[in-house]
Amino acid sequence: MGSIRRKIILGYALLAGGVAAFALLAWGDLIYLEHRIEEGIAVSAFQESALEMRRHEKNHFLYGDATELEQALRLAGETGTRLVEWSEAFAAIAPELDPAALGQALERYRSLMSRHREQPSPALALEIRNVGHEISNAAEHLAARERATLAATVQHSQRLLFLGVGMVALLGIVGGQVLSRVAVRPLRQLEAQLNPIAAGDFAHFPLVSADREIVSLTAALNRMLDELESRRRQVLHADKLASLGVLASGVAHELNNPLGNISSSCQILLEELDTTDPATLRQWLEQIDGETRRAQHIVRSLLDYARRRAFATATVELKPVVEQSLLLLRRSLRQVELQTELIAGLAVLADPQRLQQVFINLIKNAVDAGARHITLAIAPAGADNWPPSPEAYVIGTAPTETRPGVVICVSDDGPGIAPEALPHVFDPFFTTREPGQGIGLGLYIVEEIVQEHDGCVAAASPAQGGARFTLWLPAAEAQA
């Protein structure tokens, strides 16, 4: 498995190697340029000696000064010495110039000057001028070639510098692109995949890179998502148990009636056991049995609602689920006028316990909002009841004409929903009530359950007031 750290180290090593190679190349070029400059200084000194020698020669022939002659002889010797010392360099600078022939010309010049010192003559002076002219021309040619060579060397150094800087820059750009592809791009992909978490989507992250660090980070994020999903379910279950506590108080009151009837029948039966005829005894026993079954039904409904079990669907008729939900909410609905419009036989493929939780949460939400009249209607989905209204806020898979479904509508005459709050009513922990009056999970649970059933939920606040929540669920026949 690859590693971003290893790739970064390798990239830095390659960059450092490129810089080191460029530095060595530049250092070698500077040494070469320094050598060329030293040769240029030698050529300049050689040319200067030759020109100075000719100047003293001309002064001697013009003024007849013997001192000028001696100076010319001395400079001829120094020029010859420099020629011998730098003969190889001079030959490299000007291959067409023969250092040996130039040295012979200098020796001849010195010899002629020595003879002229002993016995001057016009012919000898002319020959000295010719040889001196030959030497000065050679020195000027050598200096010209040296300047051209030095200029070429400087241009070569400039090209080498630009090439080296370009290579280092290219290496840096390529390294940056590789680093972006290896590290930055996978991190940006992970960043983009983190956004749905805010909306409650805890789907696992796909692997966006084979590098060890990205793999470890992805695995850690997926473990975090699993933990978040587990905690989310715990919070939802805790809210459900809190609702259960409210329901239990109502159920306890409902149990008092059948338990009181059972107690009264048992006391009468004990008092008149010996004097009552068998038909009356049977009637009292049947009443006790009926009231016992009624209490059992109430307790069973409460236990079914509280039981936490895996999501499992079955063909569920909606009318009995609604009636069972209203049984648990009977005490909460004492001050509320509830109108139901139920059609027998309508069924969906659903988890009955979760479906019951949907009805309880929607009705409790209307009651807690202050509604005095609630309407619960269930009908087959059609063109007249879906979509519920143009201004409704809809979440979930939109129904189509090829998917038969059932529409469940819960409306109330409460204060309604503000337009700015409508897109947030299904968000977790969003509530418009006073602190301590609710934690904002009821409608979120409704939306979660509807999404689990591949359905659709819509919230609206009609112009006439109140709130209306409309659910679309696929019909059982379509699901099967």
Stockholm file with secondary structure:
# STOCKHOLM 1.0

chainA/1-480         MGSIRRKIILGYALLAGGVAAFALLAWGDLIYLEHRIEEGIAVSAFQESALEMRRHEKNHFLYGDATELEQALRLAGETGTRLVEWSEAFAAIAPELDPAALGQALERYRSLMSRHREQPSPALALEIRNVGHEISNAAEHLAARERATLAATVQHSQRLLFLGVGMVALLGIVGGQVLSRVAVRPLRQLEAQLNPIAAGDFAHFPLVSADREIVSLTAALNRMLDELESRRRQVLHADKLASLGVLASGVAHELNNPLGNISSSCQILLEELDTTDPATLRQWLEQIDGETRRAQHIVRSLLDYARRRAFATATVELKPVVEQSLLLLRRSLRQVELQTELIAGLAVLADPQRLQQVFINLIKNAVDAGARHITLAIAPAGADNWPPSPEAYVIGTAPTETRPGVVICVSDDGPGIAPEALPHVFDPFFTTREPGQGIGLGLYIVEEIVQEHDGCVAAASPAQGGARFTLWLPAAEAQA
#=GR chainA/1-480 SS CCCHHHHHHHHHHHHHHHHHHHHHHHHHHHHHHHHHHHHHHHHHHHHHHHHHHHHHHHHHHHHCCHHHHHHHHHHHHHHHHHHHHTHHHHHHHCTTSCHHHHHHHHHHHHHHHHHHHHSCCHHHHHHHHHHHHHHHHHHHHHHHHHHHHHHHHHHHHHHHHHHHHHHHHHHHHHHHHHHIIIIIHHHHHHHHHHGGGGGTCCCCCCCCCCSHHHHHHHHHHHHHHHHHHHHHHHHHHHHHHHHHHHHHHHHHHHHHHHHHHHHHHHHHHHHTTTTSCHHHHHHHHHHHHHHHHHHHHHHHHHHHHHCCCCCCCEEEEHHHHHHHHHHHTTTTTTTSEEEEECCTTCEEEECHHHHHHHHHHHHHHHHHTTCSEEEEEEEECCTTTSSCCTTCEEEECCCCTTSCEEEEEEEECSSCCCTTTGGGTTSTTCCCSCTTSCCSCHHHHHHHHHHHTTCEEEEECCTTSSCEEEEEEEBHHHHC
#=GC SS_cons         CCCHHHHHHHHHHHHHHHHHHHHHHHHHHHHHHHHHHHHHHHHHHHHHHHHHHHHHHHHHHHHCCHHHHHHHHHHHHHHHHHHHHTHHHHHHHCTTSCHHHHHHHHHHHHHHHHHHHHSCCHHHHHHHHHHHHHHHHHHHHHHHHHHHHHHHHHHHHHHHHHHHHHHHHHHHHHHHHHHIIIIIHHHHHHHHHHGGGGGTCCCCCCCCCCSHHHHHHHHHHHHHHHHHHHHHHHHHHHHHHHHHHHHHHHHHHHHHHHHHHHHHHHHHHHHTTTTSCHHHHHHHHHHHHHHHHHHHHHHHHHHHHHCCCCCCCEEEEHHHHHHHHHHHTTTTTTTSEEEEECCTTCEEEECHHHHHHHHHHHHHHHHHTTCSEEEEEEEECCTTTSSCCTTCEEEECCCCTTSCEEEEEEEECSSCCCTTTGGGTTSTTCCCSCTTSCCSCHHHHHHHHHHHTTCEEEEECCTTSSCEEEEEEEBHHHHC
//
